Amino acid sequence: MGVEAGRLAVTLDVLTDALVLVGQHGVYCQSARQPGKPKMDVQMISTGILQAKELVASVLEEIRNKQKG
């Protein structure tokens, strides 16, 4: 798929690793207001990482579609 797509794929892996680490941190950093949920900053970080993953995945999909067509 080329250098650019390869770099995006690696970026996706790094974001996945970061999401796992944030998730582990969220287990120990619980919200006082919302029992059973991570603190708000951990939730915001998780959301940001998920949105970044979706963006990278959509760009990779566009690259694939352009190469097919």
C-alpha positions in Angstrom: 0.0 0.0 0.0 3.0 2.3 0.1 5.0 4.2 2.6 2.2 6.6 3.6 -0.3 3.8 4.3 2.4 1.9 6.2 3.1 4.9 8.4 -0.6 5.3 9.1 -0.9 1.6 10.0 1.9 2.0 12.5 0.2 5.1 13.9 -2.9 3.0 14.3 -1.0 0.4 16.3 0.6 3.1 18.5 -2.8 4.6 19.2 -4.2 1.2 20.1 -1.3 0.7 22.6 -2.0 4.1 24.1 -5.7 3.3 24.4 -4.8 0.0 26.3 -2.6 1.9 28.7 -5.2 4.6 29.3 -7.8 1.9 29.9 -5.5 0.2 32.5 -5.0 3.5 34.2 -8.7 4.1 34.3 -9.2 0.9 36.4 -7.1 2.5 39.2 -8.2 6.1 38.7 -12.0 5.9 39.4 -14.4 8.8 39.4 -15.9 9.8 42.8 -19.0 11.2 41.0 -19.5 8.2 38.7 -18.7 5.0 40.5 -17.4 2.3 38.1 -16.1 4.8 35.6 -12.7 6.4 35.2 -12.1 10.0 36.1 -13.2 12.6 33.6 -9.7 13.3 32.3 -9.1 9.6 31.6 -12.5 9.4 29.8 -11.6 12.5 27.7 -8.2 11.0 26.8 -9.8 7.7 25.8 -12.4 9.5 23.6 -9.6 11.6 21.9 -7.6 8.5 21.2 -10.6 6.6 19.8 -11.4 9.6 17.5 -7.8 9.7 16.3 -8.0 6.0 15.5 -11.2 6.4 13.6 -9.6 9.2 11.6 -6.5 7.2 10.7 -8.6 4.2 9.8 -10.8 6.3 7.5 -7.7 7.7 5.7 -6.4 4.1 5.3 -9.7 3.1 3.9 -9.6 6.0 1.4 -6.1 4.9 0.3 -7.3 1.4 -0.2 -10.3 2.5 -2.2 -8.2 4.8 -4.5 -5.8 1.9 -5.2 -8.7 -0.4 -6.1 -10.4 2.1 -8.4 
